[in-house]
Amino acid sequence: MYPATRTTNFNQSMIREMTRLAMQHDAINLSQGFPDFDPPEQIVNAAVEAVRGTANQYTVTWGYPPLRQALAEQYSVQLGWPVDPDVHICVVCGVTEGITTTLLALLNPGDELLILEPGHENFRPSALLADAEAVPVVLEAPDYRIDADRLEAAVSPRTRALLLNTPHNPTGRVFDSREMMALTEFLNRHDLILITDEIYDRILYDGREHVSPGSLDGLIERTVTVGGLGKSFAVTGWRLGYVIAREPLSSAIRAVHDYSTICAPTPLQAAAAVALGQPSDYWQQMREEYGERRQLMLEMLETAGFCAVRPEGSYYTMADYTAIDAPQAEWDSHRFARWLTTDVGVACVAGINFYTKDRERYGEGTVRFAFAKRLETLHEAGRRLATVGS
Ligand SMILES: Cc1ncc(COP(=O)(O)O)c(C=O)c1O
């Protein structure tokens, strides 16, 4: 007996592996990006009410109608074109399903998908599941900017699409208008589809505002926008996301979603419709709280001797550990991340894990920390990190 070859080209998730290691060693888990605080009470209550009520059966495959309506209202503004809830939206089981479904729907076997690296570790396996090839385009530390020459060097006659994540995991970049203009020109010149992962679209710092790439001139027709509720409402376990695209892409995405999952969980979709109606102070408060967490995380890392990138959005920072005052500063990033987890009690992820191309050159010497945690959790992590080098 043997598995399909498409499953043999990727290993199990290193981030989830670090979570297991953190649990074994009672380490504070700053490896996987999920909050240790509760979702807003009103949303939890809405989910309970939905389960107690009538929202317990399959819903329409592309999503519970009030949720699609709420998304259509939000995204008609955010994308600047009239998003029709009955045509352009597909509610899915998390952004992860959204991306895999989109790739299955839009890529043919052998097509190439450009992926920016460092990048979220799920992207490449999603491409491989669609029998497509993931072609990395490096963003280089410490600025992690999109480089037009590198894009150009990566493109081939088989290139069909580019996957962009902004605000970005793991660097915290929010790609700016200059980068987006160059990208738009590139995508148009090569007639490529743009798939955007905007799961962190509500988590930005220093007054930045999220601009959905699918709202930009030249990108409206060719962009598939993928978003989710897990991060914005601290409900990563609810597995809720959505895909928004124009026709004919939308119909293909809906069909793949139908045959892979039928629908996302109905009662949670009902609660999500309530969640999207949060007043603007909810978002304001959330940003302020994330701003505090970011500040604390950066201070802790600096005290411990790390040199960390100041994120512009999302809740991660890539930190260079090569100048810490400890022999472990010489170690490779896998060994360093495991040591920090098992011996120091703070779990993180090796930088090399976010690259597939020239991994040693670009990924070594760094680790990623996720700071979507209560301040008290971060303070305890800071106390532990302060022992590094002593
Ligand atoms: C960039 C990015 N996309 C997608 C996901 C996963 O999203 P979901 O939980 O909605 O599947 C993550 C989770 O960390 C992420 O960082």
The ligand as a Tripos MOL2 file, in Angstrom:
@<TRIPOS>MOLECULE
LIG
   16    16     1     0     0
SMALL
NO_CHARGES

@<TRIPOS>ATOM
      1 C1         -1.0730   34.1390    6.4480 C.3       1 LIG1
      2 C2         -1.9880   33.1340    7.0080 C.ar      1 LIG1
      3 N1         -2.9590   32.6200    6.2650 N.ar      1 LIG1
      4 C3         -3.8160   31.7010    6.7360 C.ar      1 LIG1
      5 C4         -3.7180   31.2450    8.0200 C.ar      1 LIG1
      6 C5         -4.6950   30.2150    8.5110 C.3       1 LIG1
      7 O1         -5.9840   30.7390    8.4450 O.3       1 LIG1
      8 P1         -7.2430   29.8770    8.9080 P.3       1 LIG1
      9 O2         -7.0420   29.5300   10.3390 O.co2     1 LIG1
     10 O3         -8.4070   30.7980    8.6830 O.co2     1 LIG1
     11 O4         -7.2720   28.6830    8.0410 O.co2     1 LIG1
     12 C6         -2.7200   31.7370    8.8580 C.ar      1 LIG1
     13 C7         -2.6000   31.2390   10.2330 C.2       1 LIG1
     14 O5         -1.6870   31.5160   10.9520 O.2       1 LIG1
     15 C8         -1.8400   32.7110    8.3330 C.ar      1 LIG1
     16 O6         -0.8600   33.2170    9.0860 O.3       1 LIG1
@<TRIPOS>BOND
     1     1     2 1
     2     2     3 ar
     3     2    15 ar
     4     3     4 ar
     5     4     5 ar
     6     5     6 1
     7     5    12 ar
     8     6     7 1
     9     7     8 1
    10     8     9 2
    11     8    10 1
    12     8    11 1
    13    12    13 1
    14    12    15 ar
    15    13    14 2
    16    15    16 1
@<TRIPOS>SUBSTRUCTURE
     1 LIG1         1 GROUP 0 **** ****
